Amino acid sequence: MLVQYDPNIIQTHAESLYEQAKGVVVRGGLAGFAVGAFIGYAVGGSEGGSTLAVIGGALLAIIGVAMARSRALTLQLQAQMALCQVAIEANTRRATGAAVAPVGPPAEPPQLFQAG
């Protein structure tokens, strides 16, 4: 079976990686908060447990977001490498005069955090 090169598959994969990058930051923060709140409440017991739960949740949420941003950056880099390969293929085909399949515009990297 002969498989034809289809740049749209790579484009779809890159868009999927960008969507994963957006979600991983939110999930990391929520997971960090949940674990921190649980630990804070367990350590604080019935007296002051809610205060420690909020503090622990906030601290681990910050750590979770930091770790998730690193993972998000890795996913965005993978998407950019895939899009770069599509561009290389298109340029190579154009230079050799081979037929070039239409490729949509490159995806704009999503903003994971908005300033302000």
C-alpha positions in Angstrom: 0.0 0.0 0.0 1.4 3.4 -1.0 0.8 6.1 1.5 0.6 9.7 0.2 2.2 12.5 2.1 -0.6 14.7 3.5 0.5 17.9 5.3 -3.0 18.4 6.7 -2.5 15.5 9.0 0.6 17.2 10.5 -1.3 20.5 10.7 -4.1 18.8 12.6 -1.6 17.1 14.9 0.1 20.5 15.6 -3.2 22.1 16.4 -4.0 19.2 18.8 -0.6 19.7 20.5 -1.5 23.4 21.0 -4.8 22.4 22.6 -3.1 20.0 24.9 -0.7 22.8 25.9 -3.5 25.0 26.9 -5.2 22.3 29.0 -2.2 21.0 30.8 -1.6 24.4 32.6 -5.1 24.5 33.9 -5.1 20.9 35.0 -1.7 21.3 36.7 -2.9 24.2 38.7 -6.1 22.5 39.7 -4.4 19.3 40.7 -1.8 21.2 42.7 -4.5 23.1 44.6 -6.5 19.9 45.3 -3.5 18.0 46.6 -2.3 21.0 48.7 -5.7 21.6 50.1 -6.0 17.9 51.1 -2.6 17.9 52.8 -3.2 21.2 54.5 -6.5 20.1 55.9 -5.1 16.7 57.0 -2.2 18.4 58.8 -4.4 21.2 60.4 -7.1 18.8 61.6 -10.3 20.4 62.9 -8.5 23.5 64.3 -7.2 25.7 61.6 -7.5 23.0 58.9 -9.3 25.3 56.5 -6.6 27.9 56.7 -3.9 25.4 56.1 -5.9 23.9 53.3 -6.1 27.2 51.5 -2.4 28.0 52.1 -1.3 24.5 51.1 -3.6 24.5 48.1 -2.3 27.9 46.9 1.4 26.8 47.3 1.0 23.6 45.5 -1.1 25.2 42.8 1.8 27.6 42.1 4.2 24.6 41.9 1.7 22.7 39.7 1.3 25.6 37.3 5.1 26.0 37.0 5.6 22.4 36.2 2.7 22.4 33.8 4.1 25.5 31.9 7.2 23.5 31.3 5.2 20.6 29.8 3.1 23.1 27.8 6.3 24.6 26.3 7.5 21.1 25.3 4.2 20.5 23.6 4.4 23.8 21.8 7.9 23.1 20.7 6.8 19.7 19.3 4.0 21.5 17.3 6.4 24.0 15.9 8.8 21.3 14.8 6.0 19.5 13.0 4.9 22.7 11.3 8.5 23.4 10.3 8.8 20.0 8.7 5.7 20.7 6.7 7.2 24.0 5.5 10.5 22.2 4.6 8.6 19.7 2.6 6.6 22.4 0.7 9.7 24.4 0.0 11.6 21.3 -1.2 8.7 20.3 -3.5 8.5 23.9 -4.8 12.3 24.0 -5.5 12.2 20.7 -7.4 9.0 21.5 -9.3 7.0 18.7 -7.7 3.3 19.0 -7.1 2.6 20.8 -3.8 -0.4 19.9 -1.7 -2.3 23.0 -0.4 -1.4 23.7 3.2 -3.5 26.0 5.5 -1.9 29.0 7.2 0.3 28.1 10.2 -1.5 28.0 13.5 -0.9 31.0 15.8 0.5 29.8 19.1 -2.2 30.2 21.8 -1.7 32.5 24.7 -1.6 30.4 27.8 -1.7 33.4 30.2 -2.8 36.9 29.5 -0.9 39.7 31.0 -2.7 41.9 33.5 
